[in-house]
Amino acid sequence: MCGGLPRPSVTLVSGSAGTAKTTFLAQFLWNGLQKKENGLFITLEETPEEIKKDSVQYGWDFDKYEKEGQFGIEFFDPFELGDISSRLKDLIVVNNYKRVVVDSTSLFGMYLNDPYKVRKKLYKLVQAIKTADCTALLSSEIPEKSDQLSRYGVEEYVVDGVIVLYYTGMENAVCRNIAIRKLRLTDYRHGTFPFNITKDGIKIIRDDM
């Protein structure tokens, strides 16, 4: 990305199982906290405790920032979403969150069971986030061996950008790649680029090093 994600904007991070989507989202929030940007993690699947425990392996101690009021992590039951847009916007405004992640929008379908309703729900969510003046990432799982960019094939149309994470198993090796498929308001490099998961989180393997 040439300059990173603009504010306000909402970007979809999609990929199949094991592509490090949740790690990507947590790292986005952690990097923001280092820049004094309050962050909010909304989880619809894992518990807050599980996410914070997984993050510690990379040296990301979210507990410290949570106690200081700079970070929040909330579990939203996908079967009791109701008006998630208003609820989320209130959280953002009251706590001055500048970075927000929602993991995972794939769970919306379990509640709504209709691609049209999923798209409508996500559109309202995206607009609420953008009017709250923050930068957000939403994750979505892609079914194995699918050419879609998201679970329901509608999520990518309501967001400003789409980042796809790929996972390929090759004999005894694992290859992970990242590609930007869409990004409004800023330039970006086209193509697919490899990345590793290190003790410090995700690291892009740059070809100019």
KEKE-3310 file (N, C-alpha, C; in steps of 0.2 Angstrom, whole numbers, plus 5000, padded with zeros to 4 digits):
npx = (5004:5002:5006:4997:4981:4967:4958:4941:4938:4934:4940:4940:4946:4950:4950:4955:4953:4966:4974:4979:4970:4964:4976:4981:4972:4973:4986:4985:4978:4986:4998:4992:4990:5002:5005:4997:4983:4968:4960:4948:4942:4930:4923:4915:4916:4928:4932:4935:4946:4953:4958:4966:4975:4981:4987:4998:5009:5015:5020:5011:5003:4988:4981:4986:4984:4970:4967:4971:4961:4963:4961:4948:4939:4926:4914:4901:4886:4882:4869:4862:4862:4855:4853:4867:4875:4872:4875:4889:4894:4891:4900:4912:4912:4910:4922:4932:4938:4950:4954:4946:4941:4932:4928:4921:4914:4908:4900:4888:4880:4875:4865:4857:4855:4853:4859:4856:4851:4862:4871:4864:4865:4878:4881:4875:4883:4896:4894:4890:4902:4911:4905:4908:4921:4933:4946:4943:4944:4937:4934:4933:4928:4934:4927:4935:4944:4937:4932:4928:4928:4924:4914:4900:4900:4896:4901:4913:4908:4903:4913:4928:4940:4949:4958:4966:4971:4981:4984:4995:4999:5014:5021:5031:5031:5024:5016:5012:5003:4999:4987:4982:4966:4957:4956:4951:4954:4968:4985:4992:5002:5001:4998:5004:5010:5023:5022:5028:5024:5030:5039:5036:5024:5015:5025:5029:5037:5048:5053:5062:5072)
npy = (4994:5011:5022:5017:5012:5023:5035:5040:5022:5005:4989:4973:4958:4943:4925:4908:4894:4895:4905:4915:4926:4931:4934:4944:4954:4957:4961:4973:4981:4981:4988:5000:5004:5007:5018:5027:5026:5022:5006:4994:4977:4967:4952:4938:4925:4917:4918:4933:4931:4920:4926:4936:4928:4921:4931:4935:4927:4933:4944:4954:4962:4965:4966:4976:4988:4988:4989:5002:5009:5011:5001:4989:4974:4965:4952:4948:4940:4930:4926:4935:4948:4959:4977:4979:4989:5002:4999:4996:5009:5017:5012:5015:5029:5034:5029:5034:5026:5023:5013:4998:4981:4968:4951:4937:4942:4931:4924:4931:4926:4915:4920:4927:4920:4923:4930:4942:4949:4949:4957:4969:4971:4972:4983:4993:4992:4995:5009:5015:5013:5021:5034:5036:5040:5031:5019:5003:4985:4970:4953:4939:4922:4912:4899:4883:4880:4889:4902:4914:4930:4931:4924:4924:4931:4944:4953:4959:4970:4980:4986:4997:4992:4976:4963:4949:4933:4920:4902:4889:4872:4863:4849:4846:4859:4876:4888:4905:4919:4936:4947:4962:4966:4976:4993:5008:5026:5026:5022:5006:4991:4979:4962:4946:4943:4935:4930:4928:4920:4926:4927:4940:4942:4945:4946:4953:4947:4956:4960:4970:4970)
npz = (5000:4996:5007:5016:5024:5021:5032:5035:5032:5027:5026:5019:5024:5018:5017:5016:5029:5041:5036:5043:5046:5058:5066:5057:5059:5073:5073:5066:5075:5086:5081:5079:5092:5096:5090:5097:5094:5098:5100:5094:5096:5089:5091:5084:5086:5092:5110:5119:5128:5122:5111:5116:5122:5112:5105:5114:5111:5101:5107:5110:5122:5125:5137:5145:5138:5138:5151:5153:5146:5132:5123:5118:5119:5113:5114:5102:5101:5087:5084:5091:5086:5082:5080:5076:5070:5076:5089:5088:5083:5094:5104:5097:5096:5110:5116:5108:5098:5085:5077:5071:5072:5065:5068:5064:5048:5042:5050:5050:5041:5047:5055:5048:5035:5022:5007:5002:5013:5021:5014:5015:5029:5031:5024:5031:5042:5038:5034:5046:5053:5046:5047:5060:5059:5058:5055:5048:5049:5042:5043:5033:5029:5016:5007:5004:4989:4982:4970:4975:4983:4996:5009:5006:4994:4993:5002:4997:4990:4997:5004:5005:5002:4998:5004:5001:5009:5006:5007:5004:5004:5002:4999:5012:5016:5020:5011:5012:5005:5000:4994:4986:4981:4979:4982:4987:4986:4988:4981:4976:4976:4963:4962:4969:4985:4995:5012:5029:5045:5060:5075:5079:5073:5057:5043:5028:5014:5006:4989:4987:4995)
capx = (5000:5006:5003:4992:4973:4964:4953:4938:4938:4933:4943:4939:4952:4947:4955:4952:4955:4973:4978:4981:4966:4964:4982:4982:4967:4976:4992:4983:4976:4992:5002:4989:4991:5009:5004:4992:4977:4963:4957:4942:4941:4924:4924:4909:4917:4932:4931:4941:4952:4956:4961:4972:4980:4984:4991:5004:5014:5019:5022:5006:5000:4982:4978:4989:4980:4963:4966:4972:4956:4965:4959:4942:4937:4919:4911:4895:4883:4880:4862:4858:4866:4850:4855:4874:4878:4871:4879:4896:4895:4891:4906:4917:4912:4911:4929:4937:4942:4952:4955:4941:4941:4926:4930:4921:4907:4905:4895:4882:4875:4871:4860:4852:4853:4851:4865:4854:4851:4869:4874:4861:4867:4885:4881:4874:4888:4901:4892:4891:4909:4914:4903:4912:4928:4939:4948:4941:4945:4932:4937:4928:4932:4932:4926:4940:4943:4932:4935:4925:4933:4921:4910:4894:4901:4893:4905:4917:4905:4901:4919:4932:4946:4949:4964:4965:4977:4981:4988:4996:5003:5018:5025:5032:5032:5018:5017:5007:5003:4994:4986:4976:4962:4953:4958:4949:4957:4975:4988:4994:5006:4997:5001:5003:5017:5023:5023:5029:5022:5036:5038:5033:5018:5015:5030:5029:5044:5049:5057:5066:5077)
capy = (5000:5017:5026:5013:5013:5030:5036:5033:5017:4999:4985:4966:4953:4937:4919:4901:4893:4894:4910:4920:4932:4934:4937:4950:4959:4959:4965:4980:4985:4982:4993:5007:5006:5009:5025:5031:5025:5017:5000:4989:4971:4964:4945:4934:4917:4916:4922:4938:4928:4916:4930:4939:4923:4919:4937:4935:4923:4938:4949:4959:4962:4969:4968:4982:4994:4987:4992:5010:5012:5012:4995:4986:4968:4963:4947:4949:4934:4931:4925:4941:4954:4965:4982:4979:4996:5007:4997:4997:5016:5020:5010:5019:5036:5035:5027:5037:5021:5025:5007:4993:4975:4963:4944:4937:4943:4925:4922:4935:4922:4910:4923:4930:4915:4926:4934:4949:4952:4949:4963:4975:4972:4974:4990:4998:4992:4999:5016:5017:5014:5027:5040:5037:5042:5027:5014:4996:4978:4965:4947:4934:4916:4909:4892:4880:4879:4893:4908:4920:4934:4931:4918:4925:4934:4950:4957:4964:4975:4986:4989:5001:4988:4969:4960:4942:4929:4913:4897:4883:4867:4860:4844:4848:4866:4879:4895:4910:4924:4941:4951:4967:4965:4982:4998:5015:5032:5026:5017:5000:4987:4974:4955:4942:4943:4930:4932:4923:4922:4926:4928:4946:4943:4944:4949:4953:4945:4961:4959:4975:4970)
capz = (5000:4996:5012:5021:5024:5023:5037:5037:5027:5029:5021:5020:5024:5017:5016:5019:5036:5042:5032:5048:5046:5065:5067:5053:5062:5079:5072:5064:5081:5090:5078:5080:5099:5097:5087:5101:5091:5102:5095:5097:5093:5090:5089:5084:5086:5098:5115:5120:5132:5117:5106:5119:5124:5105:5104:5118:5108:5097:5112:5110:5128:5125:5144:5147:5135:5140:5158:5152:5142:5125:5119:5120:5115:5114:5110:5100:5099:5080:5084:5094:5083:5082:5077:5078:5068:5081:5095:5087:5083:5101:5107:5094:5098:5117:5118:5103:5094:5078:5073:5073:5068:5066:5066:5057:5045:5039:5055:5049:5037:5052:5059:5043:5031:5015:5005:5001:5020:5023:5011:5018:5036:5031:5021:5037:5047:5035:5034:5053:5055:5042:5050:5066:5058:5060:5050:5051:5045:5043:5040:5030:5027:5009:5006:5001:4982:4979:4967:4978:4988:5003:5011:5002:4987:4993:5006:4994:4986:5002:5007:5001:5000:4999:5005:5001:5011:5003:5010:5000:5007:4997:5002:5019:5017:5019:5008:5013:5001:5001:4988:4987:4975:4978:4987:4985:4989:4988:4977:4979:4972:4961:4962:4975:4988:5000:5019:5035:5052:5064:5083:5079:5069:5050:5039:5021:5011:5001:4984:4986:5001)
cpx = (5004:5003:4998:4985:4971:4959:4948:4938:4937:4935:4941:4945:4949:4952:4952:4955:4963:4977:4980:4977:4966:4970:4983:4978:4970:4982:4990:4981:4982:4997:4999:4990:4998:5010:4999:4985:4973:4960:4952:4942:4934:4924:4917:4910:4921:4930:4937:4947:4956:4961:4967:4977:4984:4989:4998:5010:5018:5021:5017:5002:4994:4979:4980:4985:4973:4962:4967:4966:4957:4963:4953:4942:4931:4917:4903:4892:4880:4872:4858:4861:4861:4853:4863:4877:4877:4875:4886:4898:4895:4898:4912:4918:4914:4919:4934:4941:4944:4953:4950:4942:4934:4928:4925:4914:4904:4899:4888:4877:4872:4865:4855:4850:4850:4856:4862:4854:4858:4872:4871:4864:4874:4886:4880:4879:4894:4900:4892:4898:4913:4912:4906:4919:4933:4940:4947:4943:4940:4935:4931:4931:4929:4932:4932:4939:4938:4935:4932:4930:4930:4917:4903:4894:4898:4897:4909:4914:4903:4907:4923:4938:4945:4956:4963:4972:4976:4986:4988:5001:5007:5023:5025:5033:5025:5020:5011:5008:4998:4993:4981:4972:4958:4955:4956:4954:4965:4978:4990:4998:5001:5001:5000:5010:5017:5024:5024:5025:5028:5034:5035:5027:5019:5021:5030:5036:5045:5054:5062:5072:5083)
cpy = (5006:5022:5023:5014:5020:5030:5041:5028:5010:4994:4977:4962:4946:4931:4913:4900:4892:4900:4916:4927:4935:4938:4944:4956:4962:4963:4972:4984:4986:4988:5000:5009:5009:5017:5029:5031:5020:5012:4996:4983:4968:4957:4941:4927:4916:4920:4928:4935:4924:4920:4934:4934:4921:4925:4938:4932:4928:4944:4955:4958:4967:4971:4974:4988:4994:4990:5000:5013:5013:5007:4992:4980:4966:4957:4948:4942:4934:4930:4930:4947:4960:4971:4983:4986:5001:5006:4998:5005:5019:5018:5014:5026:5038:5034:5030:5032:5024:5019:5002:4987:4971:4956:4939:4938:4937:4923:4926:4930:4917:4913:4925:4925:4917:4931:4941:4953:4953:4956:4969:4976:4974:4981:4995:4998:4996:5007:5019:5018:5020:5033:5041:5039:5038:5022:5007:4991:4974:4959:4943:4928:4914:4902:4889:4879:4883:4899:4914:4923:4934:4925:4918:4928:4941:4955:4962:4970:4981:4989:4993:4997:4980:4966:4953:4938:4922:4908:4891:4878:4863:4855:4845:4855:4870:4886:4899:4916:4929:4945:4956:4967:4971:4986:5005:5020:5031:5021:5011:4995:4981:4967:4952:4942:4938:4933:4927:4925:4921:4927:4935:4948:4942:4948:4948:4951:4950:4959:4964:4976:4966)
cpz = (5000:5001:5017:5020:5026:5029:5034:5031:5030:5024:5023:5019:5024:5016:5018:5026:5036:5039:5036:5048:5053:5067:5064:5057:5069:5078:5070:5070:5085:5087:5079:5087:5100:5094:5091:5098:5095:5097:5099:5093:5094:5087:5090:5085:5092:5104:5116:5123:5127:5113:5109:5121:5118:5104:5108:5115:5103:5101:5112:5117:5128:5132:5146:5145:5137:5147:5158:5148:5135:5120:5122:5116:5117:5110:5108:5098:5092:5080:5088:5092:5084:5078:5079:5076:5073:5087:5094:5087:5089:5104:5104:5096:5105:5119:5113:5100:5087:5074:5076:5069:5070:5063:5068:5054:5042:5044:5054:5045:5041:5055:5053:5037:5024:5013:5004:5008:5023:5020:5014:5025:5036:5028:5027:5042:5044:5035:5042:5055:5052:5045:5057:5065:5060:5054:5052:5046:5047:5040:5038:5028:5020:5009:5002:4994:4979:4976:4970:4982:4995:5003:5006:4996:4987:4997:5003:4991:4990:5005:5003:4999:5001:4999:5006:5004:5008:5007:5005:5004:5001:5000:5010:5021:5016:5016:5009:5008:5002:4995:4989:4981:4974:4984:4985:4989:4989:4983:4980:4974:4970:4961:4968:4978:4994:5007:5024:5041:5057:5071:5084:5076:5061:5047:5032:5018:5005:4996:4983:4991:4999)
residu = (MET:CYS:GLY:GLY:LEU:PRO:ARG:PRO:SER:VAL:THR:LEU:VAL:SER:GLY:SER:ALA:GLY:THR:ALA:LYS:THR:THR:PHE:LEU:ALA:GLN:PHE:LEU:TRP:ASN:GLY:LEU:GLN:LYS:LYS:GLU:ASN:GLY:LEU:PHE:ILE:THR:LEU:GLU:GLU:THR:PRO:GLU:GLU:ILE:LYS:LYS:ASP:SER:VAL:GLN:TYR:GLY:TRP:ASP:PHE:ASP:LYS:TYR:GLU:LYS:GLU:GLY:GLN:PHE:GLY:ILE:GLU:PHE:PHE:ASP:PRO:PHE:GLU:LEU:GLY:ASP:ILE:SER:SER:ARG:LEU:LYS:ASP:LEU:ILE:VAL:VAL:ASN:ASN:TYR:LYS:ARG:VAL:VAL:VAL:ASP:SER:THR:SER:LEU:PHE:GLY:MET:TYR:LEU:ASN:ASP:PRO:TYR:LYS:VAL:ARG:LYS:LYS:LEU:TYR:LYS:LEU:VAL:GLN:ALA:ILE:LYS:THR:ALA:ASP:CYS:THR:ALA:LEU:LEU:SER:SER:GLU:ILE:PRO:GLU:LYS:SER:ASP:GLN:LEU:SER:ARG:TYR:GLY:VAL:GLU:GLU:TYR:VAL:VAL:ASP:GLY:VAL:ILE:VAL:LEU:TYR:TYR:THR:GLY:MET:GLU:ASN:ALA:VAL:CYS:ARG:ASN:ILE:ALA:ILE:ARG:LYS:LEU:ARG:LEU:THR:ASP:TYR:ARG:HIS:GLY:THR:PHE:PRO:PHE:ASN:ILE:THR:LYS:ASP:GLY:ILE:LYS:ILE:ILE:ARG:ASP:ASP:MET)
# end
